[in-house]
Amino acid sequence: MNCSSFVPIPLPLYRELTPAGDERTDFYRHSNPLVRRVFWSRLHAITRQIEASCVRGTVLDFGGGSGVMLPTLERFFRSVTCVDLDIDPAVRISSSLGLHRVELRRANALARLSGTFDAVVAADVLEHFEDVESAVAAIRAHLRPGGWLFTSLPTEGTAYALIRRLVGKTKPLDHYHDAYQVEDLIRRSGFNSIDLEVLPARAVCPLWHVSTFRAG
């Protein structure tokens, strides 16, 4: 399940740097080690797909204010830009770990940024946009021709609902879309599907889709 290229943030440090009660970070710092393992596994899968794509250069961490991917992205890319309305956890993580090739921008992720990127990572973020078409259009505008998009999305199926009950969580009001809807829109927006990994198990417990797309 793990990827040796993934750069983990030590749990004690992550708990110190992130607030309790934040939906973006709670599962990564959860008291149950199985819950933590399942949630961190999505980031390992994204890392595997980045490594397999061989894309390097510049990357946009789209809505990545939780900061969980920043150490890994800095390993692969010469320049990392993270944009989100709330970047406080990312600021603390970047400062604590001395991430010198990371630029943090406090802004709406739909805002037009200067320049374009070789890759965009949208980890557990697109389902939060009611107008997901605008989010995908913004990503497309940020990418160079032939650029890469890496996504992680919840299936929101029966197994997902059961897991939420087991860990005492309810579905966030701003989970507007599931993986199938968002991935279909991405393909209709001119992206080609390159890779798909269903976690933690496709047949038994399909909770998340981790996917690679390439702009056509």
Contacts in CASP RR format, 6 or more apart in sequence:
PFRMAT RR
TARGET T0000
AUTHOR 0000-0000-0000
METHOD contacts of the structure
MODEL  1
MNCSSFVPIPLPLYRELTPAGDERTDFYRHSNPLVRRVFWSRLHAITRQI
EASCVRGTVLDFGGGSGVMLPTLERFFRSVTCVDLDIDPAVRISSSLGLH
RVELRRANALARLSGTFDAVVAADVLEHFEDVESAVAAIRAHLRPGGWLF
TSLPTEGTAYALIRRLVGKTKPLDHYHDAYQVEDLIRRSGFNSIDLEVLP
ARAVCPLWHVSTFRAG
1 37 0 8 1.000
1 41 0 8 1.000
1 44 0 8 1.000
1 200 0 8 1.000
2 41 0 8 1.000
2 44 0 8 1.000
3 44 0 8 1.000
3 45 0 8 1.000
3 47 0 8 1.000
3 48 0 8 1.000
3 51 0 8 1.000
5 47 0 8 1.000
5 48 0 8 1.000
5 51 0 8 1.000
5 72 0 8 1.000
5 75 0 8 1.000
5 76 0 8 1.000
6 43 0 8 1.000
6 44 0 8 1.000
6 47 0 8 1.000
6 72 0 8 1.000
7 71 0 8 1.000
7 72 0 8 1.000
7 74 0 8 1.000
7 75 0 8 1.000
8 40 0 8 1.000
8 71 0 8 1.000
9 17 0 8 1.000
9 68 0 8 1.000
9 71 0 8 1.000
9 93 0 8 1.000
9 97 0 8 1.000
11 29 0 8 1.000
11 36 0 8 1.000
13 96 0 8 1.000
14 25 0 8 1.000
14 28 0 8 1.000
14 29 0 8 1.000
14 93 0 8 1.000
15 29 0 8 1.000
17 89 0 8 1.000
17 92 0 8 1.000
17 93 0 8 1.000
17 96 0 8 1.000
18 25 0 8 1.000
18 28 0 8 1.000
18 29 0 8 1.000
18 66 0 8 1.000
18 89 0 8 1.000
18 92 0 8 1.000
18 93 0 8 1.000
19 25 0 8 1.000
19 89 0 8 1.000
20 26 0 8 1.000
20 29 0 8 1.000
22 66 0 8 1.000
22 89 0 8 1.000
23 172 0 8 1.000
24 65 0 8 1.000
24 66 0 8 1.000
24 89 0 8 1.000
24 124 0 8 1.000
25 66 0 8 1.000
25 68 0 8 1.000
25 89 0 8 1.000
26 169 0 8 1.000
27 35 0 8 1.000
27 36 0 8 1.000
27 39 0 8 1.000
27 167 0 8 1.000
28 36 0 8 1.000
28 39 0 8 1.000
28 40 0 8 1.000
28 66 0 8 1.000
28 68 0 8 1.000
29 36 0 8 1.000
30 36 0 8 1.000
30 39 0 8 1.000
30 167 0 8 1.000
32 167 0 8 1.000
35 167 0 8 1.000
38 199 0 8 1.000
38 200 0 8 1.000
38 207 0 8 1.000
41 199 0 8 1.000
41 200 0 8 1.000
42 123 0 8 1.000
42 124 0 8 1.000
42 152 0 8 1.000
42 199 0 8 1.000
42 208 0 8 1.000
42 210 0 8 1.000
43 68 0 8 1.000
43 69 0 8 1.000
43 72 0 8 1.000
43 123 0 8 1.000
43 152 0 8 1.000
45 152 0 8 1.000
45 197 0 8 1.000
45 199 0 8 1.000
45 210 0 8 1.000
46 69 0 8 1.000
46 121 0 8 1.000
46 123 0 8 1.000
46 150 0 8 1.000
46 152 0 8 1.000
46 210 0 8 1.000
47 72 0 8 1.000
48 197 0 8 1.000
49 150 0 8 1.000
49 195 0 8 1.000
49 197 0 8 1.000
49 210 0 8 1.000
49 211 0 8 1.000
49 212 0 8 1.000
50 76 0 8 1.000
50 119 0 8 1.000
50 121 0 8 1.000
50 148 0 8 1.000
50 150 0 8 1.000
51 76 0 8 1.000
52 195 0 8 1.000
52 212 0 8 1.000
53 119 0 8 1.000
53 148 0 8 1.000
53 194 0 8 1.000
53 212 0 8 1.000
55 76 0 8 1.000
55 118 0 8 1.000
55 119 0 8 1.000
55 147 0 8 1.000
55 148 0 8 1.000
56 76 0 8 1.000
56 77 0 8 1.000
56 78 0 8 1.000
56 118 0 8 1.000
57 77 0 8 1.000
57 78 0 8 1.000
57 79 0 8 1.000
57 118 0 8 1.000
57 119 0 8 1.000
58 77 0 8 1.000
58 78 0 8 1.000
58 79 0 8 1.000
58 80 0 8 1.000
58 81 0 8 1.000
58 117 0 8 1.000
58 118 0 8 1.000
58 119 0 8 1.000
59 73 0 8 1.000
59 76 0 8 1.000
59 77 0 8 1.000
59 79 0 8 1.000
59 80 0 8 1.000
59 81 0 8 1.000
59 117 0 8 1.000
59 118 0 8 1.000
59 119 0 8 1.000
59 120 0 8 1.000
59 121 0 8 1.000
60 81 0 8 1.000
60 82 0 8 1.000
60 83 0 8 1.000
60 113 0 8 1.000
60 117 0 8 1.000
60 119 0 8 1.000
60 120 0 8 1.000
60 121 0 8 1.000
60 142 0 8 1.000
61 67 0 8 1.000
61 69 0 8 1.000
61 70 0 8 1.000
61 73 0 8 1.000
61 80 0 8 1.000
61 81 0 8 1.000
61 82 0 8 1.000
61 83 0 8 1.000
61 121 0 8 1.000
61 123 0 8 1.000
62 83 0 8 1.000
62 109 0 8 1.000
62 120 0 8 1.000
62 121 0 8 1.000
62 122 0 8 1.000
62 125 0 8 1.000
62 135 0 8 1.000
62 138 0 8 1.000
62 139 0 8 1.000
62 142 0 8 1.000
63 82 0 8 1.000
63 83 0 8 1.000
63 84 0 8 1.000
63 109 0 8 1.000
63 122 0 8 1.000
63 125 0 8 1.000
64 82 0 8 1.000
64 83 0 8 1.000
64 84 0 8 1.000
64 87 0 8 1.000
64 90 0 8 1.000
64 121 0 8 1.000
64 123 0 8 1.000
64 125 0 8 1.000
65 82 0 8 1.000
65 84 0 8 1.000
65 86 0 8 1.000
65 87 0 8 1.000
65 88 0 8 1.000
65 89 0 8 1.000
65 90 0 8 1.000
65 104 0 8 1.000
66 89 0 8 1.000
66 90 0 8 1.000
67 82 0 8 1.000
67 89 0 8 1.000
67 90 0 8 1.000
67 93 0 8 1.000
67 94 0 8 1.000
68 93 0 8 1.000
68 123 0 8 1.000
69 121 0 8 1.000
69 123 0 8 1.000
70 80 0 8 1.000
70 82 0 8 1.000
70 90 0 8 1.000
70 93 0 8 1.000
70 94 0 8 1.000
70 97 0 8 1.000
70 99 0 8 1.000
70 102 0 8 1.000
71 93 0 8 1.000
71 97 0 8 1.000
71 99 0 8 1.000
73 80 0 8 1.000
73 102 0 8 1.000
73 121 0 8 1.000
74 80 0 8 1.000
74 99 0 8 1.000
74 101 0 8 1.000
74 102 0 8 1.000
77 101 0 8 1.000
77 118 0 8 1.000
77 119 0 8 1.000
78 101 0 8 1.000
79 101 0 8 1.000
79 103 0 8 1.000
80 99 0 8 1.000
80 101 0 8 1.000
80 102 0 8 1.000
80 103 0 8 1.000
81 102 0 8 1.000
81 103 0 8 1.000
81 105 0 8 1.000
81 113 0 8 1.000
81 117 0 8 1.000
82 90 0 8 1.000
82 102 0 8 1.000
82 103 0 8 1.000
82 104 0 8 1.000
82 105 0 8 1.000
83 105 0 8 1.000
83 107 0 8 1.000
83 109 0 8 1.000
83 111 0 8 1.000
83 113 0 8 1.000
84 90 0 8 1.000
84 105 0 8 1.000
84 106 0 8 1.000
84 107 0 8 1.000
84 109 0 8 1.000
85 106 0 8 1.000
85 107 0 8 1.000
85 108 0 8 1.000
85 109 0 8 1.000
86 106 0 8 1.000
87 104 0 8 1.000
87 105 0 8 1.000
87 106 0 8 1.000
90 104 0 8 1.000
91 104 0 8 1.000
93 99 0 8 1.000
94 102 0 8 1.000
94 104 0 8 1.000
105 113 0 8 1.000
109 125 0 8 1.000
109 135 0 8 1.000
109 138 0 8 1.000
110 134 0 8 1.000
110 135 0 8 1.000
110 138 0 8 1.000
111 138 0 8 1.000
112 138 0 8 1.000
112 141 0 8 1.000
113 142 0 8 1.000
115 142 0 8 1.000
116 142 0 8 1.000
116 143 0 8 1.000
116 144 0 8 1.000
117 142 0 8 1.000
117 143 0 8 1.000
117 144 0 8 1.000
117 147 0 8 1.000
118 143 0 8 1.000
118 144 0 8 1.000
118 147 0 8 1.000
118 148 0 8 1.000
119 143 0 8 1.000
119 147 0 8 1.000
119 148 0 8 1.000
119 149 0 8 1.000
119 150 0 8 1.000
120 139 0 8 1.000
120 142 0 8 1.000
120 143 0 8 1.000
120 147 0 8 1.000
120 148 0 8 1.000
120 149 0 8 1.000
120 150 0 8 1.000
121 150 0 8 1.000
121 151 0 8 1.000
122 135 0 8 1.000
122 139 0 8 1.000
122 149 0 8 1.000
122 150 0 8 1.000
122 151 0 8 1.000
122 152 0 8 1.000
123 150 0 8 1.000
123 151 0 8 1.000
123 152 0 8 1.000
124 152 0 8 1.000
124 153 0 8 1.000
124 154 0 8 1.000
125 135 0 8 1.000
126 132 0 8 1.000
126 135 0 8 1.000
126 136 0 8 1.000
126 151 0 8 1.000
126 153 0 8 1.000
126 177 0 8 1.000
126 182 0 8 1.000
127 153 0 8 1.000
127 154 0 8 1.000
127 156 0 8 1.000
127 175 0 8 1.000
127 176 0 8 1.000
127 177 0 8 1.000
127 178 0 8 1.000
127 179 0 8 1.000
127 182 0 8 1.000
128 172 0 8 1.000
128 174 0 8 1.000
128 175 0 8 1.000
128 176 0 8 1.000
129 135 0 8 1.000
129 176 0 8 1.000
129 177 0 8 1.000
130 174 0 8 1.000
130 176 0 8 1.000
132 176 0 8 1.000
132 177 0 8 1.000
132 181 0 8 1.000
132 182 0 8 1.000
132 185 0 8 1.000
133 185 0 8 1.000
133 189 0 8 1.000
136 182 0 8 1.000
136 185 0 8 1.000
136 186 0 8 1.000
136 189 0 8 1.000
137 189 0 8 1.000
139 149 0 8 1.000
140 189 0 8 1.000
140 190 0 8 1.000
140 191 0 8 1.000
140 215 0 8 1.000
143 149 0 8 1.000
143 215 0 8 1.000
144 215 0 8 1.000
145 215 0 8 1.000
145 216 0 8 1.000
146 214 0 8 1.000
146 215 0 8 1.000
146 216 0 8 1.000
147 214 0 8 1.000
147 215 0 8 1.000
148 194 0 8 1.000
148 212 0 8 1.000
148 213 0 8 1.000
148 214 0 8 1.000
148 215 0 8 1.000
149 186 0 8 1.000
149 191 0 8 1.000
149 212 0 8 1.000
149 213 0 8 1.000
149 214 0 8 1.000
149 215 0 8 1.000
150 210 0 8 1.000
150 211 0 8 1.000
150 212 0 8 1.000
150 213 0 8 1.000
151 182 0 8 1.000
151 183 0 8 1.000
151 186 0 8 1.000
151 209 0 8 1.000
151 210 0 8 1.000
151 211 0 8 1.000
151 213 0 8 1.000
152 208 0 8 1.000
152 209 0 8 1.000
152 210 0 8 1.000
152 211 0 8 1.000
153 177 0 8 1.000
153 178 0 8 1.000
153 179 0 8 1.000
153 182 0 8 1.000
153 183 0 8 1.000
153 208 0 8 1.000
153 209 0 8 1.000
153 211 0 8 1.000
154 160 0 8 1.000
154 175 0 8 1.000
154 178 0 8 1.000
154 179 0 8 1.000
154 207 0 8 1.000
154 208 0 8 1.000
155 178 0 8 1.000
155 179 0 8 1.000
155 180 0 8 1.000
155 206 0 8 1.000
155 207 0 8 1.000
155 208 0 8 1.000
155 209 0 8 1.000
156 171 0 8 1.000
156 175 0 8 1.000
156 178 0 8 1.000
156 179 0 8 1.000
157 178 0 8 1.000
157 206 0 8 1.000
159 205 0 8 1.000
159 206 0 8 1.000
159 207 0 8 1.000
160 207 0 8 1.000
161 171 0 8 1.000
163 207 0 8 1.000
164 170 0 8 1.000
164 171 0 8 1.000
179 208 0 8 1.000
179 209 0 8 1.000
180 209 0 8 1.000
183 193 0 8 1.000
183 209 0 8 1.000
183 211 0 8 1.000
186 213 0 8 1.000
187 193 0 8 1.000
187 213 0 8 1.000
190 215 0 8 1.000
190 216 0 8 1.000
191 213 0 8 1.000
191 214 0 8 1.000
191 215 0 8 1.000
191 216 0 8 1.000
192 213 0 8 1.000
192 214 0 8 1.000
192 215 0 8 1.000
192 216 0 8 1.000
193 211 0 8 1.000
193 212 0 8 1.000
193 213 0 8 1.000
194 211 0 8 1.000
194 212 0 8 1.000
194 213 0 8 1.000
194 214 0 8 1.000
195 211 0 8 1.000
195 212 0 8 1.000
196 209 0 8 1.000
196 210 0 8 1.000
196 211 0 8 1.000
196 212 0 8 1.000
197 209 0 8 1.000
197 210 0 8 1.000
197 211 0 8 1.000
198 206 0 8 1.000
198 208 0 8 1.000
198 209 0 8 1.000
198 210 0 8 1.000
199 206 0 8 1.000
199 207 0 8 1.000
199 208 0 8 1.000
199 209 0 8 1.000
199 210 0 8 1.000
200 207 0 8 1.000
END
